[in-house]
Amino acid sequence: MSELFDQFVVEAQELLETAGGALLALERDPADRASVDELFRAFHTLKGSSALFDMAPFTLLVHAGEDTLSLLRDGHRAMTPALMTPDLADLLFRALDQCARWVAALEEAGALPADAAEAAETLARGLAGGETTAGAAASGGEADAFPWVTALTVEERAAVGEGALIVIDYRPDPECFFTGDDPLALFRRVPDLRLLRIEPAEPLPPLARMDPYRCILRFRALSGARVEAVTPVFRSVPDQVRIGSVTLASAAVSPAVAAPAAAPPDSLAAAMLEEQARILDLPGSPAERDSRRAAVARAVAAILTALGRPTKRDAVGAACADARTLRRFLADGPVEKPAMAEPQPATAPVPRRALRVEPERMDALMALVGELSVVKGQLGPLVRRAGDGEMARDLKSFSARLDSLVGDLRHAALRLRLLPLARVFDPLPRLVRDTARRLDKTVELVLEGAETEADKDILDVLGEPLLHLVRNALDHGIETPEQRAASGKPPAGTLRVRAFQDKGGVVVEVSDDGTGIDPAAMRRAAVAKGLLEPNAAAALNDADAVRLVFAPGFSTAGSVSDLSGRGVGMDAVRAAVERAGGRVEIASTPGSGTRVRLSLPLTLSITRVVVVEAAGSLYGIPVALVGGVQRVPRAEIRSVKRAESVVLRDRVVPLVRLRRLLAQPDDERVRETVCVVLAELGDGPVAVAVDDVGERADVVLRPMTGVLRGLRGYAGTAVLGDGRLILVLDLRELL
């Protein structure tokens, strides 16, 4: 029961995400039938799954949502923009939000909140809104729910008879054959079948592109049985079938006659037969070919019988000796000759199977891979000590092979942890929709690069900063339609979120075409809040003034709202990104918009560091923070009291000495040059003077534990390939 419940929680979360995306698409395009079907299927699946457990409020709410969507899905109401009003969309969104809160409560406490029943009743009444239920729609007049019944010919009405009938409208899933469904077999089990129509559900493609393994048919039928006898036949496909009741009147009533199944169109039959010929061309062992020929013979005989051309099995079997013989046999009969196109690979995509693995197991695997990388690194010094003999050459060859295998293993293990950024992009459309409506703004969200992959830990780090940036752009960046019109801009603003991989890491950019950031306003706000002295603020260039948005407690908002104004959002963004070894950049043009770039490592499990030396000890600085390394002549370092600075890349950069940051004694040696590491932090670049710079290394970062847990300024410890221990620095904490 526990495993089943856990599976329900996981699947419910996935279904709610799917439903949210479908509802957003449906709100943008009320004529999108695929979104209606997807949304209905999600509610229907949630209803069936929740019924397995004692959670009546949950089942009640999703059932009410399903009933509301049934009016759209069944065509009982036209899919027009007027139908999908914001009020109806809001009600459905509230239902999804409530379900999401309940699922979170189920995951945490194993039960629904105490007020679940009341909340479900309120939302269910709102969804009903005085509308008729899906059941009423199904049992209503034939012209409303099933207009095709009205178009029955006189002969068909005479064949099916008069009185109350059950009407069936079945549109199989196109991939039904791969799930074991047989639409015709279902109708063979329908009691008292009076009429069966088989029609293409969409325009048939050209023969050369026909996929016989994809079902593109629609089945419509009438039965004289009771609805209680017909419904169980389709219990495995409830989201693909509509069942209702109609009443027919006929002047001439014939006995109940089951209409024969309509033969497939000639073009469809020809494509099916051509595909059987292609199967005979597939390579394989003699036994496989014999088995394949027998299967093809049975399929060809069935198709010919459906076409009204029954043929003896022996003749069909002989014709299936090879593809050429079968094509010649079919061309001699009254069947449309199929197009002799070259064999093409099947166009239907192969479904990918997902394997769920507990995060703890993935973490343990990555830890072992990291340890293996460290042990592998210790082999290098041993090889160098072995000299140049035959044994040394063998060791070098072994070391090179082991190094390649460990690298491949680490890459494969890392790939297991990579997930698409769609996981953090998916909540954004809903966030933008709700926030823009609250602010009376019109915003178009553009998402790019959702397929970009990063470690799951990076996604966890990225989620909250991304929400902060989007909210900030909506609240402070993009103007109202009236303000944009006055500035000569289109009424709708554009918010673009873009992701891509760059230099072994992942980059996410959030940009808007709003007001931008005014450097002068930033300087005034910094002085007013006491963050800078007037002279210091005036000395800031425009780029540095814009970066003040990341200062703790800084805000230019005139008042505090539920969205912004407290001065903690952008500082939290920078802190979270830099804790993960990344950095934040911002660029803005007043009147044109703002762009914020987040650069993060691809994974947190393995960190690439620059090894530096200070006072005889080794330390690591994350490569993501290093903008460059160079030796600076001692004479170029300027001092004002105890503060030092140096000109790097045509700009004055403050200089700090790592020995002093770590409370180590100053270097008494007189050196003509000073080794400087340029650290790119959120507040701007800082030059860090070190004694020496060593290699760049991939290390497994281990956080401080025990009594060292509270030690500030260190991100953790790591072991180099030769076994030496280093401390990885947290420069933001130190500075």
C-alpha positions in Angstrom: 0.0 0.0 0.0 2.9 2.4 0.8 4.6 1.8 -2.6 1.3 2.3 -4.4 0.6 5.5 -2.4 4.1 6.8 -3.2 3.6 6.1 -6.9 0.3 8.0 -6.8 2.0 11.0 -5.3 4.7 11.0 -8.0 2.3 10.5 -10.9 -0.1 13.1 -9.5 2.6 15.7 -9.5 3.5 14.9 -13.1 -0.2 14.9 -14.2 -0.8 18.3 -12.5 2.3 19.8 -14.3 0.9 18.4 -17.6 -2.5 19.7 -16.9 -1.2 23.2 -16.1 0.7 23.4 -19.4 -2.3 22.2 -21.3 -4.6 24.7 -19.7 -2.2 27.5 -20.5 -2.1 26.4 -24.1 -5.9 26.1 -24.2 -6.3 29.6 -22.8 -4.1 31.0 -25.6 -6.0 29.0 -28.3 -9.5 27.8 -27.2 -9.7 25.9 -30.5 -6.8 23.6 -29.5 -8.5 20.2 -29.4 -5.2 18.5 -28.4 -5.0 20.6 -25.3 -8.6 19.9 -24.4 -7.9 16.1 -24.7 -4.7 16.3 -22.7 -6.3 18.3 -19.9 -9.3 16.0 -19.8 -7.1 13.0 -19.7 -5.1 14.4 -16.8 -8.3 15.1 -14.7 -9.7 11.7 -15.6 -6.5 9.8 -14.6 -6.3 11.7 -11.3 -10.0 10.8 -10.6 -9.3 7.1 -11.2 -6.1 7.1 -9.2 -7.4 9.0 -6.2 -10.4 6.7 -6.0 -8.0 3.9 -4.9 -7.4 5.8 -1.6 -9.6 7.3 1.1 -9.5 10.9 -0.2 -13.1 11.7 -1.2 -12.5 15.5 -1.5 -9.7 15.0 -4.0 -11.8 12.7 -6.1 -14.8 15.1 -5.9 -12.8 18.0 -7.1 -11.1 16.3 -10.1 -14.4 14.7 -11.0 -16.0 18.2 -11.1 -13.1 19.4 -13.3 -13.5 16.4 -15.6 -17.3 17.2 -15.9 -16.5 20.8 -16.8 -14.0 19.7 -19.4 -16.3 17.1 -20.8 -18.5 19.9 -22.1 -15.6 21.1 -24.2 -14.2 17.8 -25.2 -17.6 16.3 -26.2 -18.4 19.2 -28.5 -21.5 20.0 -26.5 -20.3 23.6 -26.6 -18.3 25.3 -29.3 -14.7 25.9 -28.7 -14.7 29.7 -29.1 -12.6 32.4 -27.4 -15.7 33.5 -25.6 -16.1 30.1 -24.0 -12.6 30.1 -22.4 -13.1 33.2 -20.5 -10.5 34.2 -17.9 -13.1 33.2 -15.2 -13.3 29.6 -16.4 -9.6 29.4 -16.8 -9.1 30.8 -13.3 -11.5 28.2 -11.8 -9.6 25.4 -13.5 -6.2 26.9 -12.3 -7.6 27.1 -8.8 -8.6 23.5 -8.9 -5.1 22.5 -10.1 -3.5 24.6 -7.4 -5.6 23.1 -4.8 -4.8 19.6 -6.0 -1.1 20.5 -6.0 -1.4 21.7 -2.3 -3.1 18.5 -1.4 -0.5 16.3 -3.1 2.2 18.2 -1.2 0.3 17.5 2.0 -0.1 13.8 1.1 3.7 13.6 0.5 4.5 15.2 3.8 1.8 14.0 6.2 0.1 11.1 4.3 -3.3 12.7 4.6 -5.4 15.5 3.2 -5.8 18.7 5.4 -8.8 19.0 7.7 -10.5 21.6 5.5 -10.2 19.6 2.3 -13.9 18.6 2.1 -15.0 22.3 2.4 -12.5 23.5 -0.2 -13.5 20.7 -2.6 -17.2 21.6 -2.3 -16.6 25.3 -2.9 -14.4 24.7 -5.9 -16.7 22.0 -7.3 -19.7 24.4 -7.1 -17.6 27.1 -8.9 -16.7 24.7 -11.7 -20.3 23.6 -12.1 -21.4 27.2 -12.3 -25.0 26.2 -13.0 -23.9 24.3 -16.1 -25.3 20.9 -17.0 -23.1 17.9 -16.1 -21.3 15.7 -18.6 -23.8 13.0 -18.0 -26.7 15.3 -18.9 -24.9 16.3 -22.1 -24.3 12.7 -23.0 -27.9 11.7 -22.6 -29.3 14.8 -24.3 -30.6 15.2 -27.8 -28.7 13.5 -30.6 -28.4 16.8 -32.5 -26.4 18.4 -29.7 -24.0 15.7 -28.4 -23.9 13.4 -31.5 -24.7 15.4 -34.6 -23.6 12.5 -36.9 -26.7 10.5 -35.8 -28.9 13.1 -37.4 -27.2 12.5 -40.7 -28.2 8.8 -40.8 -29.8 7.7 -44.1 -33.3 6.3 -44.3 -31.8 2.9 -44.9 -29.6 3.1 -41.9 -32.5 4.3 -39.7 -34.6 1.4 -40.9 -31.7 -1.0 -40.2 -31.1 0.1 -36.6 -34.7 0.4 -35.7 -36.6 3.0 -33.6 -36.6 3.8 -29.9 -33.9 4.4 -27.4 -30.4 3.5 -28.5 -26.9 3.7 -27.1 -24.6 5.8 -29.2 -20.8 5.1 -29.1 -18.2 7.5 -30.5 -14.7 6.0 -30.2 -11.5 7.7 -31.3 -8.7 5.3 -30.5 -5.3 6.6 -29.4 -3.0 6.6 -32.5 -0.6 4.4 -30.6 -3.3 1.9 -29.5 -1.7 -1.0 -31.3 1.5 -0.7 -29.1 -0.6 -0.7 -25.9 -2.4 -3.9 -26.9 -5.8 -2.3 -27.8 -7.8 -3.7 -30.7 -10.7 -1.4 -31.6 -12.5 -3.9 -33.7 -12.3 -6.5 -30.9 -14.0 -4.1 -28.6 -17.0 -3.7 -30.9 -17.3 -7.4 -31.2 -18.1 -7.5 -27.5 -20.7 -4.7 -27.7 -24.1 -6.4 -27.2 -26.9 -5.9 -29.8 -24.7 -3.9 -32.2 -27.0 -2.2 -34.7 -24.6 0.0 -36.7 -20.9 0.4 -37.0 -19.1 3.1 -39.0 -15.3 3.1 -39.5 -14.1 6.4 -40.9 -10.7 8.2 -41.2 -10.4 10.6 -38.3 -8.0 12.8 -40.2 -7.1 13.2 -43.9 -5.1 10.2 -45.1 -1.5 10.9 -45.9 0.1 9.9 -49.2 0.9 6.2 -49.5 4.6 6.8 -49.3 4.2 8.4 -45.8 1.4 6.1 -44.6 2.3 4.4 -41.2 0.2 1.2 -40.9 1.1 0.9 -37.2 -0.6 4.2 -36.4 -4.4 4.2 -36.0 -6.1 7.2 -37.6 -9.6 5.8 -37.7 -12.8 6.8 -35.8 -15.5 4.3 -34.8 -19.1 5.3 -34.5 -21.8 2.8 -33.5 -25.4 2.3 -32.3 -26.4 -0.4 -29.9 -29.8 -1.6 -28.7 -28.4 -2.8 -25.3 -28.6 -0.9 -22.0 -25.9 1.5 -21.2 -24.9 -0.6 -18.2 -24.0 -3.4 -20.6 -22.1 -1.2 -23.1 -20.0 0.9 -20.8 -17.9 -2.0 -19.3 -16.7 -2.9 -22.8 -14.7 0.4 -23.0 -13.5 0.5 -19.4 -9.9 0.3 -20.5 -10.2 3.4 -22.8 -12.5 5.8 -20.9 -10.7 8.9 -22.2 -11.1 7.9 -25.8 -14.8 7.1 -26.0 -18.1 9.0 -25.6 -21.2 7.0 -24.7 -24.7 8.5 -24.6 -28.3 7.8 -25.5 -30.4 8.9 -28.4 -34.0 8.2 -29.5 -34.7 7.5 -33.1 -38.1 7.4 -34.9 -38.5 5.5 -38.2 -41.4 4.8 -40.4 -40.2 1.4 -41.3 -38.6 -0.6 -38.6 -36.5 -3.6 -39.5 -35.5 -6.2 -37.0 -32.3 -5.4 -35.1 -29.5 -5.9 -37.6 -25.8 -5.5 -36.8 -24.4 -3.5 -39.6 -21.3 -5.0 -41.1 -18.0 -3.3 -40.4 -17.2 -0.9 -43.2 -14.3 -1.9 -45.3 -11.2 0.3 -45.0 -10.7 2.7 -47.9 -8.7 1.3 -50.9 -5.8 3.7 -50.2 -5.5 2.6 -46.6 -5.8 -1.1 -47.5 -3.1 -0.7 -50.2 -0.8 0.9 -47.6 -1.4 -1.9 -45.2 -0.6 -4.5 -47.8 2.5 -2.6 -49.0 3.7 -2.6 -45.4 3.3 -6.4 -45.2 5.5 -6.6 -48.4 8.1 -4.4 -46.7 8.2 -6.7 -43.7 9.2 -9.6 -46.0 12.3 -7.6 -47.0 13.6 -7.3 -43.4 16.8 -9.2 -42.7 17.0 -12.1 -40.3 17.8 -15.7 -39.7 16.0 -18.5 -41.6 13.8 -19.2 -38.6 12.9 -15.5 -38.2 12.0 -15.2 -41.9 9.8 -18.3 -41.7 7.9 -16.9 -38.7 7.6 -13.5 -40.3 6.2 -15.0 -43.6 3.6 -16.9 -41.6 2.5 -13.7 -39.8 2.4 -11.7 -43.0 0.3 -14.4 -44.7 -2.3 -14.2 -41.9 -2.4 -10.4 -42.1 -2.8 -10.4 -45.9 -5.6 -12.9 -45.8 -7.5 -10.9 -43.2 -7.1 -7.6 -45.2 -8.3 -9.3 -48.4 -11.3 -10.8 -46.6 -12.2 -7.3 -45.3 -12.0 -6.1 -48.9 -14.5 -8.7 -50.1 -11.8 -10.7 -51.9 -11.5 -13.9 -49.8 -8.5 -16.0 -51.0 -7.4 -19.5 -50.0 -4.7 -19.6 -47.4 -2.4 -21.7 -49.5 -2.4 -19.2 -52.3 -1.7 -16.3 -49.9 1.0 -18.4 -48.2 2.7 -19.1 -51.5 2.5 -15.4 -52.5 4.3 -14.4 -49.3 7.5 -16.2 -50.3 9.1 -12.8 -50.8 8.2 -9.1 -51.3 8.3 -9.2 -55.1 6.0 -12.2 -55.3 3.5 -10.7 -52.9 3.4 -7.4 -54.8 2.8 -9.3 -58.1 0.1 -11.4 -56.5 -1.7 -8.2 -55.2 -1.3 -6.4 -58.5 -3.2 -9.1 -60.3 -6.3 -8.7 -58.1 -8.9 -6.0 -57.7 -6.9 -4.0 -55.3 -5.4 -0.6 -55.9 -1.8 -1.1 -56.6 0.3 0.5 -53.9 3.0 3.0 -54.6 6.3 1.2 -55.1 8.3 3.5 -52.9 11.7 2.6 -51.5 11.5 1.1 -48.0 11.7 3.9 -45.4 12.3 3.7 -41.7 9.1 3.9 -39.6 8.2 7.4 -38.8 6.5 6.6 -35.5 8.9 7.5 -32.7 10.0 4.8 -30.4 8.7 5.6 -26.9 11.4 6.2 -24.4 11.1 4.3 -21.1 11.8 6.2 -17.9 13.5 4.5 -15.0 13.1 6.1 -11.6 16.1 5.9 -9.3 16.2 7.2 -5.7 18.4 10.3 -5.4 20.4 8.7 -2.6 21.6 6.0 -5.0 22.7 8.5 -7.6 24.6 10.5 -4.9 26.3 7.3 -3.7 27.4 6.5 -7.3 28.8 9.9 -7.9 30.7 9.8 -4.5 32.2 6.5 -5.6 33.2 7.9 -9.0 34.8 10.8 -7.3 36.8 8.6 -5.0 37.9 6.6 -8.0 39.0 9.8 -9.7 41.1 10.6 -6.7 42.7 7.2 -6.5 43.4 7.3 -10.2 45.2 10.5 -9.7 47.5 9.0 -7.1 48.8 6.6 -9.8 50.5 9.4 -11.7 53.3 10.1 -9.1 53.9 6.4 -8.8 54.4 6.1 -12.6 56.9 9.0 -12.5 58.8 7.4 -9.7 59.0 4.1 -11.6 61.6 5.5 -14.1 62.0 4.5 -17.7 62.2 0.7 -17.5 59.9 -1.9 -19.1 57.8 -2.0 -16.0 57.5 1.8 -16.1 56.3 1.7 -19.7 53.7 -0.9 -18.8 52.6 1.2 -15.9 52.3 4.3 -18.1 50.2 2.4 -20.6 48.0 1.0 -17.8 47.7 4.5 -16.3 46.6 6.0 -19.6 44.0 3.3 -20.1 42.7 3.7 -16.6 42.6 7.4 -17.0 40.4 7.1 -20.1 38.1 4.6 -18.5 37.6 6.7 -15.3 36.9 9.7 -17.4 34.3 7.8 -19.4 32.8 6.4 -16.2 32.6 9.9 -14.6 31.0 11.3 -17.8 28.4 8.5 -17.9 27.6 8.9 -14.2 27.2 12.6 -14.6 24.9 12.1 -17.6 22.6 10.0 -15.3 22.2 13.1 -13.1 21.5 15.5 -15.9 18.0 16.7 -16.3 16.5 19.2 -18.8 16.0 22.8 -17.6 12.3 22.3 -18.5 11.9 21.3 -14.9 12.5 24.9 -13.8 11.1 26.5 -16.9 7.7 24.7 -16.6 6.3 26.9 -13.7 7.2 30.1 -15.5 4.2 30.4 -17.9 1.8 30.1 -15.1 3.8 32.6 -12.9 3.9 35.1 -15.8 0.2 34.7 -16.5 -0.9 35.3 -13.0 1.5 38.0 -12.1 0.9 40.0 -15.3 -2.9 39.9 -14.7 -2.4 41.1 -11.1 -0.3 44.0 -12.4 -2.6 44.8 -15.3 0.2 44.2 -17.8 0.3 42.3 -21.1 3.4 40.1 -21.3 4.5 37.5 -23.8 6.9 34.9 -22.4 9.5 33.4 -24.7 11.3 30.3 -23.5 14.4 29.1 -25.3 16.7 26.2 -24.5 14.4 24.2 -22.2 16.1 21.1 -23.4 19.5 22.2 -22.1 20.7 19.8 -19.4 22.3 20.3 -16.0 22.8 18.4 -12.8 19.7 18.0 -10.7 21.5 19.9 -7.8 22.0 22.8 -10.2 18.3 22.8 -11.0 17.5 22.9 -7.3 19.8 25.9 -6.9 18.5 27.6 -10.1 14.7 27.4 -9.3 14.3 30.1 -6.7 16.7 32.7 -8.3 14.9 32.3 -11.6 11.5 33.0 -10.0 13.0 36.1 -8.4 14.3 37.4 -11.7 11.0 36.8 -13.5 9.0 38.5 -10.8 11.4 41.4 -10.7 11.2 41.9 -14.5 7.4 41.8 -14.4 7.1 44.2 -11.5 9.9 46.7 -12.2 10.9 46.1 -15.8 7.9 45.8 -18.1 5.6 48.7 -18.2 1.8 48.8 -18.4 0.2 48.9 -21.9 -0.6 52.6 -21.5 3.0 53.4 -20.5 4.4 51.3 -23.4 2.1 53.0 -25.9 3.2 56.4 -24.7 6.9 55.3 -25.3 6.1 54.1 -28.8 6.4 50.4 -27.8 3.9 47.6 -28.6 1.3 47.2 -25.8 2.6 43.7 -24.9 6.0 43.4 -23.3 8.3 40.5 -24.0 10.1 38.5 -21.3 12.7 36.1 -22.7 14.2 33.3 -20.7 17.1 31.6 -22.5 19.3 28.7 -21.5 22.4 27.2 -23.1 25.6 25.4 -22.3 28.9 27.3 -22.4 32.4 26.5 -21.4 31.4 23.3 -19.5 28.6 25.1 -17.6 25.1 26.2 -18.0 24.0 29.8 -18.7 20.5 31.2 -18.1 19.6 34.6 -19.3 16.5 36.6 -18.3 15.8 39.7 -20.4 13.0 42.1 -20.9 12.2 45.0 -23.2 11.0 47.2 -20.4 12.1 50.5 -18.8 15.7 49.3 -18.0 17.7 50.5 -15.0 18.6 54.2 -14.6 22.1 54.5 -13.2 21.4 57.9 -11.8 18.4 56.6 -9.9 20.5 53.8 -8.5 23.1 56.3 -7.2 20.4 58.4 -5.5 18.8 55.3 -4.0 22.1 54.1 -2.6 22.8 57.4 -1.0 19.3 57.7 0.4 19.5 54.3 2.0 23.0 54.9 3.5 24.7 52.3 1.4 27.2 54.8 -0.2 28.5 58.2 0.6 27.6 60.8 -2.1 31.2 61.1 -3.3 31.5 57.3 -3.7 28.2 57.1 -5.5 29.1 59.8 -7.9 32.4 58.0 -8.6 30.6 54.9 -9.8 30.4 54.3 -13.5 27.1 53.3 -15.0 27.9 49.6 -15.0 28.8 49.5 -11.4 25.8 51.6 -10.5 23.5 49.1 -12.2 25.2 46.3 -10.2 24.0 48.0 -7.0 20.7 46.1 -7.4 22.6 43.1 -5.9 23.5 45.0 -2.7 21.8 43.6 0.4 18.7 45.7 1.4 18.8 47.7 -1.8 15.5 48.5 -3.6 14.2 51.4 -5.8 10.6 50.5 -5.2 8.5 53.2 -3.7 6.4 50.8 -1.6 6.5 47.2 -0.4 4.2 44.8 -2.2 3.7 41.1 -2.1 6.0 40.9 -5.2 8.9 43.2 -4.4 10.2 46.2 -2.6 11.9 44.6 0.4 15.4 44.7 -1.1 16.1 41.0 -0.6 15.3 39.4 -4.0 18.3 40.3 -6.1 20.8 39.8 -3.2 19.3 36.4 -2.7 19.8 35.6 -6.4 23.5 36.5 -6.3 24.1 34.7 -3.0 22.4 31.5 -4.2 24.3 31.4 -7.5 27.7 32.2 -6.0 27.2 29.6 -3.3 26.9 27.1 -6.2 30.2 28.3 -7.7 28.5 30.5 -10.3 28.3 34.2 -11.0 25.7 36.8 -11.9 26.1 39.5 -14.6 23.6 42.3 -15.4 23.4 44.7 -18.3 20.7 47.3 -18.8 19.9 50.2 -21.2 17.4 52.8 -19.9 14.2 52.7 -21.9 15.2 49.5 -23.7 15.3 46.7 -21.1 17.5 44.6 -18.8 19.4 41.4 -19.1 20.5 39.2 -16.2 22.9 36.3 -16.9 23.4 33.4 -14.5 26.4 31.3 -15.1 26.5 28.0 -13.2 28.7 24.9 -13.3 27.2 21.9 -15.0 27.4 19.9 -11.8 28.1 20.4 -8.1 29.3 16.8 -7.6 32.7 17.5 -9.2 34.1 21.0 -9.0 36.9 22.4 -11.1 39.3 24.6 -9.1 42.5 26.6 -9.6 45.0 25.5 -7.0 46.8 28.5 -5.3 49.4 28.6 -2.6 49.5 31.0 0.4 51.9 30.7 3.4 52.9 27.2 2.4 49.4 25.8 2.3 47.3 24.9 -0.8 43.8 26.3 -1.4 41.3 26.0 -4.2 39.3 28.7 -6.0 36.4 27.6 -8.1 37.2 28.2 -11.8 33.8 29.7 -12.4 34.9 32.7 -10.3 38.3 33.1 -11.9 38.5 35.8 -14.6 42.2 35.4 -15.2 45.6 35.0 -13.6 48.6 37.2 -14.2 51.8 38.5 -12.6 51.8 42.2 -11.8 55.0 44.2 -11.2 55.1 45.2 -7.5 55.6 48.9 -8.5 52.1 48.9 -10.2 50.3 48.2 -7.0 49.0 51.4 -5.4 48.4 51.8 -1.7 46.2 54.2 0.2 46.7 53.5 3.9 46.1 49.7 4.2 43.9 49.5 1.0 45.6 48.5 -2.2 44.5 48.5 -5.8 45.9 47.6 -9.2 45.0 48.4 -12.8 43.9 45.3 -14.7 42.3 45.4 -18.1 42.2 49.2 -18.1 40.2 49.5 -14.9 41.1 50.0 -11.3 40.5 46.9 -9.3 40.8 46.6 -5.5 43.5 44.1 -4.4 43.4 41.9 -1.3 46.1 39.6 -0.1 45.1 36.0 0.6 47.5 35.7 3.5 45.7 38.6 5.3 42.3 37.2 4.5 43.3 33.9 6.2 45.1 35.7 9.1 48.5 34.4 8.0 51.7 36.4 8.4 52.8 38.6 5.4 55.3 37.3 3.0 58.7 38.7 4.0 60.4 37.8 0.7 61.0 40.6 -1.6 59.5 39.8 -5.0 59.6 41.9 -8.2 56.2 40.6 -9.3 53.0 39.6 -7.5 50.9 36.7 -8.6 47.3 37.9 -8.9 44.0 35.9 -9.4 41.2 38.1 -10.8 38.0 37.0 -9.0 34.7 37.9 -10.8 32.2 38.5 -8.0 28.7 39.9 -8.1 29.9 43.3 -6.8 32.6 43.5 -9.4 36.1 42.1 -9.9 38.6 41.8 -7.1 42.3 41.0 -7.4 43.5 38.4 -4.9 47.3 38.3 -4.4 48.6 34.7 -3.7 52.1 33.3 -3.4 51.8 31.0 -6.4 49.3 29.4 -8.8 49.3 25.7 -9.6 47.2 23.4 -11.7 43.6 23.3 -12.5 42.0 20.2 -11.1 38.6 18.4 -11.0 37.9 17.6 -7.4 35.1 16.1 -5.3 34.1 18.9 -2.9 33.2 17.7 0.6 31.4 20.2 2.9 32.9 20.9 6.3 31.6 18.6 9.1 31.9 18.3 12.8 33.4 21.2 14.7 34.5 22.8 11.4 30.9 23.0 10.1 30.5 26.6 11.3 33.9 27.8 9.9 33.3 30.7 7.6 35.1 31.4 4.4 35.5 27.8 3.2 33.3 25.9 0.8 34.8 22.5 1.9 37.7 20.2 1.4 39.0 18.2 -1.5 41.8 15.8 -2.3 44.1 16.3 -5.3 45.1 13.5 -7.6 48.5 13.1 -5.8 46.7 12.8 -2.4 47.3 16.3 -1.1 44.5 17.9 0.8 43.3 21.4 -0.1 40.7 23.8 1.4 38.3 25.2 -1.2 37.7 28.9 -0.5 34.4 30.8 -0.4 35.7 34.1 -1.6 32.4 35.9 -1.1 32.4 35.0 2.6 36.1 35.9 3.0 35.6 39.3 1.3 
